[in-house]
Amino acid sequence: MVEDDVELTRRLSRSLMQAGFATETAQTGTDALAIASSSNFEAIVLDLGLPGLSGVEVLKQLRSRNIVTPIIILTARSTWTEKVEGLRLGADDYLSKPFHTPELVARVEALVRRSTRHAAPVLVHGNLELDVVNSELRLNGVAIEATSLEYRLLRYLMQRAGRIVSQTELVEALYATSAMRESNTVEVYISRLRRKIGKDRIKTIRGLGYRFG
């Protein structure tokens, strides 16, 4: 989340976290460029009206570095030319200010689904269903209780079904800050999920990570 309005950043980050995303924030274009270049993200929300290095320049540099993370740009309603420039430079979507927070969250969710080739709002694997929109997990049609971290972990793995996902990648996807990354281990949540959905759905690939399906 790249936005120089601190209060707006807090509000949007809180809503995104409630939707199951771990978030990192930056208030300047320089910080945004450094953070986005050093970690893997599912999506970037980028305000174009940033102090110093502009959002347009951040977007341009990210794409020039072959960083293909989906980007949704935020613009003032009157600056339609910035929207056009942003889309031509490689942005995936845009939203004009002022906007309703639920719309931004829905657009981010849609971008992530498309980028992981799972455009449908419900991920299905046999008798297991994960409703991305409503944050619901069902086995044989019966709802299963899951913590926020368990839900985010399973969603991340299901969206990459068949692919080996390293523990480092999972840690970065689950935890917003380095301090949080040093608490609880991924293995604990993998074990909990296996007890809830079946031990054979998430396979451990020794020395490499985990694979769903």
Salt bridges, closest charged atoms under 4 A:
GLU3 OE1 - LYS97 NZ 2.95
GLU7 OE1 - ARG10 NH1 3.66
GLU24 OE2 - ARG181 NH2 2.74
GLU42 OE1 - ARG155 NH2 3.31
GLU42 OE2 - ARG160 NH2 3.75
ASP47 OD1 - LYS97 NZ 3.28
GLU57 OE1 - LYS60 NZ 3.92
ASP92 OD2 - ARG63 NH2 3.09
ASP93 OD2 - ARG107 NH1 2.84
GLU103 OE2 - ARG107 NH2 2.95
GLU129 OE1 - ARG138 NE 3.12
GLU136 OE1 - ARG138 NH1 2.83
GLU150 OE1 - LYS196 NZ 2.67
GLU169 OE2 - ARG160 NE 3.97
GLU169 OE2 - ARG163 NH2 2.63
